[in-house]
Amino acid sequence: VTTASMLLSGTATTTRSAASHTPTASVMSAEGSNCAALAFAASEMASTATQEWPARSRARAITVPARQLTKLGVPTKGLELIDASGLSRNNRLTAFALSDVLRVAAANDRTKILRELLPTAGAEGTVRGRFHTKPSMCVQGTLKVKTGGLRDVVSLAGYAPLADGTYRPFAIVVNNLHSVGEGNRARHAIDALAASFSGC
């Protein structure tokens, strides 16, 4: 997997800060899709650890994946796992962690299949209706991504294809959105940025 990185302003979380009123974006390319992907990859990569230390409580169910992520070199600063499902609005997850999970997953024999399981841009799942216009249509049918979102958050993470046949993992999260219009504009910008990772 080719690696290179870019970070834009802000620290991405899965919820909006009550003190903030301006949309902020956090992006990490080349290392990404939401809490579900994190849970999938972390649980698979932590299988050995959970056999050695069975999760007999909610606390352990959260602690085991977090410790395994640290062991694998995934940055956990800003990471707060309130539950093991990703459904709590109190979970906090950075784009750094998302992108690194996908990077590690791509290099792991047990989890490298994750890339193929992700929806194809413009063709499947929640991205079926996206990537059909410029400037993002250049990755239609090739970009492997998963969306994520809450009322005030939109995100996209996955693998951007490169000219040499490799893939660039990335994660983009935008929070503090206050209207449907802001969300739609954020998705359009996210799609364009994701396409740029493939050199479009």
Solvent accessible surface area in square Angstrom, and as a share of the most:
residue,aa,sasa,rsa
1,V,83,0.48
2,T,48,0.28
3,T,81,0.47
4,A,51,0.40
5,S,70,0.45
6,M,75,0.34
7,L,88,0.44
8,L,73,0.36
9,S,88,0.57
10,G,39,0.38
11,T,91,0.53
12,A,1,0.01
13,T,28,0.16
14,T,23,0.13
15,T,10,0.06
16,R,83,0.30
17,S,58,0.37
18,A,99,0.77
19,A,91,0.71
20,S,32,0.21
21,H,143,0.64
22,T,89,0.51
23,P,56,0.35
24,T,39,0.23
25,A,27,0.21
26,S,2,0.01
27,V,1,0.00
28,M,14,0.06
29,S,6,0.04
30,A,0,0.00
31,E,28,0.12
32,G,0,0.00
33,S,1,0.01
34,N,25,0.13
35,C,20,0.12
36,A,62,0.48
37,A,8,0.06
38,L,7,0.03
39,A,37,0.29
40,F,70,0.29
41,A,0,0.00
42,A,3,0.02
43,S,61,0.39
44,E,55,0.25
45,M,13,0.06
46,A,0,0.00
47,S,26,0.17
48,T,83,0.48
49,A,24,0.19
50,T,48,0.28
51,Q,143,0.63
52,E,136,0.61
53,W,73,0.26
54,P,53,0.33
55,A,53,0.41
56,R,182,0.67
57,S,56,0.36
58,R,155,0.57
59,A,63,0.49
60,R,85,0.31
61,A,32,0.25
62,I,25,0.13
63,T,45,0.26
64,V,4,0.03
65,P,25,0.16
66,A,28,0.22
67,R,155,0.57
68,Q,21,0.09
69,L,1,0.00
70,T,84,0.49
71,K,161,0.68
72,L,55,0.27
73,G,49,0.47
74,V,4,0.02
75,P,51,0.32
76,T,46,0.27
77,K,184,0.78
78,G,40,0.38
79,L,26,0.13
80,E,91,0.41
81,L,37,0.18
82,I,60,0.30
83,D,32,0.17
84,A,65,0.51
85,S,62,0.40
86,G,25,0.24
87,L,150,0.75
88,S,28,0.18
89,R,89,0.32
90,N,93,0.48
91,N,2,0.01
92,R,63,0.23
93,L,4,0.02
94,T,7,0.04
95,A,0,0.00
96,F,71,0.29
97,A,0,0.00
98,L,6,0.03
99,S,0,0.00
100,D,8,0.04
101,V,2,0.01
102,L,0,0.00
103,R,70,0.26
104,V,15,0.09
105,A,0,0.00
106,A,22,0.17
107,A,87,0.68
108,N,39,0.20
109,D,120,0.62
110,R,139,0.51
111,T,0,0.00
112,K,110,0.47
113,I,95,0.48
114,L,10,0.05
115,R,70,0.26
116,E,100,0.45
117,L,110,0.55
118,L,11,0.05
119,P,26,0.16
120,T,19,0.11
121,A,0,0.00
122,G,10,0.10
123,A,45,0.35
124,E,77,0.35
125,G,50,0.48
126,T,90,0.52
127,V,1,0.00
128,R,147,0.54
129,G,67,0.64
130,R,40,0.15
131,F,4,0.02
132,H,83,0.37
133,T,86,0.50
134,K,161,0.68
135,P,77,0.48
136,S,6,0.04
137,M,86,0.39
138,C,70,0.42
139,V,3,0.01
140,Q,72,0.32
141,G,44,0.42
142,T,66,0.38
143,L,0,0.00
144,K,24,0.10
145,V,0,0.00
146,K,64,0.27
147,T,17,0.10
148,G,16,0.16
149,G,55,0.52
150,L,72,0.36
151,R,183,0.67
152,D,2,0.01
153,V,7,0.04
154,V,9,0.05
155,S,10,0.06
156,L,0,0.00
157,A,0,0.00
158,G,0,0.00
159,Y,1,0.01
160,A,0,0.00
161,P,26,0.16
162,L,31,0.16
163,A,118,0.91
164,D,104,0.54
165,G,60,0.58
166,T,47,0.27
167,Y,47,0.18
168,R,51,0.19
169,P,0,0.00
170,F,0,0.00
171,A,0,0.00
172,I,2,0.01
173,V,7,0.04
174,V,15,0.09
175,N,6,0.03
176,N,7,0.03
177,L,9,0.05
178,H,85,0.38
179,S,62,0.40
180,V,121,0.69
181,G,29,0.28
182,E,42,0.19
183,G,6,0.06
184,N,82,0.42
185,R,157,0.57
186,A,12,0.09
187,R,91,0.33
188,H,103,0.46
189,A,60,0.47
190,I,5,0.02
191,D,9,0.05
192,A,27,0.21
193,L,41,0.21
194,A,0,0.00
195,A,1,0.01
196,S,50,0.32
197,F,9,0.04
198,S,27,0.17
199,G,67,0.64
200,C,79,0.47
